[in-house]
Amino acid sequence: MNFREDRNVMEPLSMFSQSSLTDIILLLLIFFLLTSSFVTNFGIRVNVPRAESSVSSQAQQISVAVTPEGNFFVDGEQVDRISLSNAIRQAYQEKPGASLVVRADRDARVDDAVRAMNIGKALNMNIIMATERN
């Protein structure tokens, strides 16, 4: 049964609607913007202890991360226990007057964190223990 007359024959649309594509692109952009804000600056995953107050320093810093396994990372590069002193000394020569930020995991041995702090103290550096704010 044909209810239309032959003169009212409708042709398919030849124009492509981009509104749905624009919506998808916008949603992907929002997704990537939101997830990129969750990315931390440090590549070494360390659960630092919590503290009631925190101090943020804008000066030059040398970051030493201590993992629960006893690995050391100086400014993101893995260093073994023997060459930790040389790595911190070399980083301090590149950034004179920098503070030493110790980012020790809460499950790391205290001896490992103290080792990094002693090296910083021998170089007369300001030592900062990184914590998370409650």
C-alpha positions as CSV (number, residue, x, y, z in Angstrom):
1,M,0.0,0.0,0.0
2,N,1.4,3.3,-1.0
3,F,-0.2,6.2,0.8
4,R,1.9,8.9,-0.9
5,E,1.5,10.3,-4.3
6,D,4.4,9.9,-6.6
7,R,5.2,13.6,-6.6
8,N,6.0,13.6,-2.9
9,V,8.8,11.1,-3.1
10,M,11.2,11.8,-0.3
11,E,14.9,11.4,-1.0
12,P,17.4,10.4,1.7
13,L,19.4,13.1,3.3
14,S,22.8,13.6,1.7
15,M,24.1,15.9,4.5
16,F,26.0,14.3,7.4
17,S,25.1,15.5,10.9
18,Q,28.2,16.2,13.0
19,S,26.4,16.9,16.2
20,S,26.7,13.4,17.6
21,L,30.4,13.3,16.6
22,T,30.9,16.6,18.4
23,D,29.3,15.3,21.5
24,I,31.6,12.3,21.6
25,I,34.7,14.4,21.1
26,L,33.6,16.8,23.8
27,L,33.0,13.9,26.2
28,L,36.4,12.4,25.4
29,L,38.1,15.8,26.0
30,I,36.4,16.1,29.4
31,F,37.4,12.6,30.3
32,F,41.0,13.1,29.5
33,L,41.1,16.5,31.3
34,L,39.7,15.0,34.4
35,T,41.9,11.9,34.5
36,S,45.1,14.0,33.7
37,S,44.5,15.9,37.0
38,F,44.8,12.6,38.9
39,V,48.3,12.0,37.6
40,T,51.0,12.7,40.2
41,N,54.2,14.5,39.5
42,F,56.4,11.7,40.8
43,G,56.7,8.4,38.9
44,I,57.6,6.4,42.1
45,R,54.6,5.3,44.0
46,V,55.2,6.0,47.7
47,N,52.6,6.2,50.5
48,V,54.0,9.0,52.6
49,P,52.8,9.4,56.2
50,R,50.0,11.8,57.1
51,A,50.4,15.0,59.2
52,E,48.1,17.6,60.6
53,S,49.8,20.5,58.8
54,S,52.0,20.8,55.8
55,V,54.5,23.3,54.3
56,S,54.8,23.8,50.6
57,S,58.2,25.0,49.5
58,Q,58.6,26.7,46.1
59,A,62.5,26.7,46.2
60,Q,64.6,24.2,44.3
61,Q,64.3,20.7,45.6
62,I,66.1,17.4,45.4
63,S,63.6,14.6,45.8
64,V,64.7,11.3,47.3
65,A,62.1,8.6,47.3
66,V,62.5,5.5,49.5
67,T,60.3,2.5,48.7
68,P,59.3,-0.3,51.1
69,E,61.7,-2.7,49.2
70,G,64.6,-0.4,50.1
71,N,65.1,1.2,46.7
72,F,66.2,4.8,46.4
73,F,65.2,7.2,43.7
74,V,67.0,10.6,43.4
75,D,65.0,13.0,41.3
76,G,63.2,10.1,39.7
77,E,66.2,8.0,38.8
78,Q,66.9,4.7,40.6
79,V,70.1,4.7,42.6
80,D,71.5,1.8,44.6
81,R,72.4,2.2,48.3
82,I,76.1,2.5,47.7
83,S,75.9,5.3,45.2
84,L,73.1,7.2,47.0
85,S,75.6,9.7,48.5
86,N,77.2,10.4,45.1
87,A,73.8,10.9,43.4
88,I,72.6,13.4,46.1
89,R,76.0,15.2,46.0
90,Q,75.8,15.5,42.2
91,A,72.2,16.7,42.2
92,Y,73.2,19.3,44.9
93,Q,76.1,20.6,42.7
94,E,73.6,21.1,39.9
95,K,71.1,22.9,42.2
96,P,73.1,24.7,44.9
97,G,71.1,25.8,47.8
98,A,68.4,23.2,47.1
99,S,66.4,21.5,49.9
100,L,66.4,17.7,50.3
101,V,62.8,16.3,50.2
102,V,62.7,12.8,51.6
103,R,59.6,10.9,50.3
104,A,59.8,7.7,52.4
105,D,57.0,5.2,52.1
106,R,55.2,4.6,55.4
107,D,56.2,1.0,55.2
108,A,59.8,1.7,54.4
109,R,62.5,1.1,57.0
110,V,63.4,4.1,59.0
111,D,67.1,3.3,58.6
112,D,66.8,3.9,54.8
113,A,65.1,7.4,55.3
114,V,67.7,8.3,57.9
115,R,70.5,7.3,55.5
116,A,69.2,9.9,53.0
117,M,68.8,12.5,55.7
118,N,72.3,12.0,57.0
119,I,73.7,12.6,53.5
120,G,71.7,15.8,53.3
121,K,72.9,16.9,56.7
122,A,76.5,16.3,55.7
123,L,76.0,18.6,52.8
124,N,74.3,21.2,55.0
125,M,71.1,21.0,53.1
126,N,67.6,21.8,54.5
127,I,65.8,18.5,55.0
128,I,62.1,18.2,54.5
129,M,60.1,15.1,55.2
130,A,57.2,14.7,52.7
131,T,53.8,13.9,54.2
132,E,50.2,13.9,53.2
133,R,47.8,16.3,54.8
134,N,44.9,14.7,56.7
